[in-house]
Amino acid sequence: MVQVCLNGRRGATDGACVPLSPQALAESAAEAVAAGATEVHVHPRTPCGQDSLSPRVVAATVDAIRARVPVPVGVTTGAWTAPDPATRLDRVRGWSVLPDFASVNWHEPGAEELVEQLITMGVGVEAGIWSGTDGAARFAASPLGPEVLRVLAEVTDPDPDTAEATARALLAELDGAFGRPVLLHGEEGGTWPVLRLAGRLGLATRTGLEDTLFLPDGQRAFSNAQLVAEALRPGP
């Protein structure tokens, strides 16, 4: 399974290829799915380009993408969207259009309360476990671990020479992850080494302009679809 991460926290300064509006995100999602992506992860944006959990913003984005693709659509709930945990929880409670899944970073304040709310609402949870945090330890001790949709093992090491080792260490920390499926991915310079490792280990992975703006050969990517096609290309 290859998930496409359409935009992340990138903005207009990262280039015209980064989709921001609901319509642009939907078009990019359709192209990526045509290239082989089987799920979509998106950061809904306000008209001024800020990540948002506002029910109105989430609904507009999820509806636009669903109108173009038949695959599951998930959203971020990163703490930067609403730094106060109570505010973040309140905004999620107000969602009128529900995504198929939402990513919750386990090391962030209020994560488990948010997970409980999402599960109650019938939204699948990707447990975001970042390298370099105590997320894996918190997840291992959580009674909610067995209830998540999957574990999103995020390797934050951007060094292409060390990212694979960091990924292996993170997987060891997860220690089976309650038997839940694992999606392993990297970011920036670590994107491609970690993605290739995921392929060798038979794990789900993801790619897209959230994680990297570049192809393996260092050339600038011009679309999410191009990154997905490269991710699905047989390795050496």
N, C-alpha and C positions, 0 to 999 in steps of 0.2 A: 504494500500500500504506500502510495506517495501522496502526501497532503501538500497542497500549495498554500503558502503563507503570503498573501497578496501584497501587504503594505507595511505592517508593523508600525513602528514609530517614525518611519521616514516621512519626509516632507518634500515640498517643491524644490528645495535646495539640493536634493539627491537626484534630480533629473526628471524630465518630463515623462519617463517611462513608469514612474511610481503612480499607481491609481489612487485617487483620494475621494472623489464623489461617489455616491451610490451607483450612478450609471457607469462611471469608469471602472469601478470595482467589479460590477456585474459583467462588463465586457471582458475584462481581464480574466475573470473566473471562467467564463465560457471558453476563452481561448486556451486556458490552462487545462481544463477538463478535456477539451478536444485533443490536447497533446498527451493526455494520459493520467492527469491528476484524478484521484478518487475521492478526495475530500477538500474542503475549502476552510481556511482559517483567516479571519479578517479582524482588523481593528476599525470599528465604526468611527466615523469622523464627523464633527460639527462642520457647518459651512465654512468656518474660519480655520479648519484643519486640525482641531484638537481631538485627541482620543476621548471617547465619551461612552458612558453606560446609560445615558438618557434613554428612556423608553422610546421616545420619538426618533432619536438618531439610530438606535439599534433596529427598530422596526423598518425604517426606510432602507437601511443597508441590507438586512436579511431578506426583506421582500424583493428588493431589486435583484439580488443574486439568485434567489430561488426561482425567479421568473425566467432565468437563463440557463440554469443547470439542474440536473436531477440528483446531485450527490449531496451528502450531509454538509451542512454549513455551521461552523463554529466561530465563536468570538472570544476575544480576550476579556479578562476581568482584572488585569494588572493594576496594582495599587496606584500607579501614576494616574489612572483614569479618575480616581476619587480617593485621595490620600486618607481621608477619615474612614475607618472600617464601617462605622454605622451608616454613613452616607452611601458608601458603596453597596451595602446590603439593602438599603432602602430603594436604591435605584434598580437593583436587580429584581426586587419584589414587584416593582411597578411595570416590568416588561409586559407588553400586550402581545407582542410577537416573540415566540420563543425560538432561539436557535436550537439546532440538534444537540450541540455540546458547547461547553465553555471551558476555557483553560483557567485554572486557579493555581497560582504560584504558592506552594506549600510553605515557603519560608516567610511569606508576607503576613503582617498582622491581620487577624480576622479571617484567615483562610478557611479554617474548619467550619466556622459559622456560615460562611458563604457556600461551602460545599454542601452542608446540610440543607440550606435553602434551595439550592439548585436541584438537588436530588428530590426534594419535596415537590418541586415544580415539574419534575419529569425531564429535566435537562441533563444530558450526560456530562460527566466531569472528566476533563483531562487534568491529571495531577501533575502540575508543573514542578519538576524537581531539577533545580539548577545546580551545576557543579559550583564549588566554592561557597556554598551556603550550608545551613543545617537542615535543609529541606528533606534530605533522605532520612535523617535520624527522626525528624518529626513525623514523617510519613510512616516509618516503620512502627512508631508507637501509637499511631492513630487507629481507632476502631472503625474509621470511615474508609481505610485503605481498601478493604475487599469490595467496597461498593462503587469505586470509580470505574469509569468506562475504560480508561487506559492510563498509563504513566507516560508523561511527556518528559523524557530525559534530555535536558537541554545543556549542552556543553558550551560554556561561556568562554572557554579558552580560545582566543582568536589566532593563536600561533599554529600555522600548518604543520610545524615540526613536532609539536607536543600535544595537539588536540586529540589524536587517537589515544594516546596514553591516558589523557584526562577522561576520555569517554569510557575506557575500560575500567578506570578506577570508580567512576560514577556508577557503572553497571554493577560492580562488586558491592558498592555501598547499598544499592537497592536490594540485593540479596533475594532475588526472585519476585519482588514487588507484589507480594500476596497472590501471585499467579496471574496478575492482570497483564494484558498485552502492553508492550513497551514500544513507543515511538522514539527513536534516537535521532537527534539532529544537532548540528553545530551552527556556528554563526561566524560571519566575516571570514577571516582567513582559515578558520577551522571547518567551514561548511563542507567542502568537498572531501577532505580526509574522513570526517565523521560519517558523512553520507555513504561513502564507499565501505566503511567498516560496518554500517548497518546492513548493507546489502550482503556482505560476507557472512554476517551473523544471522541472516534471515529475519531481521527486524523491520518493522515499518519505519518510514523516515519522512522527511519533508524538505521542500526547498521553495524558494520564492524570493521576491525582492525584500521581504522583511529580513531574511537571513544573510543574503549576499547580493551585491550589485554586479558581481563578476562571474564569468565562466571559469572553468578549471585552468584554461590557458592564459588567464589574466585579462582577456578582452572584456569590455563592458557588455553586460547583458542588456538587450533592448526590450525584454518582456518577461513576464512570469512564465508564459508558454515556452519560451526558449530554455529557461532554467529547468522546467519539468522535463522537456524532451532530452536535455543533457543528463538529467538524473536517471532517466530510463534507458539511456544508451548503455549497451553491455560494456563492462569494464575489461581491462586487459587480463 
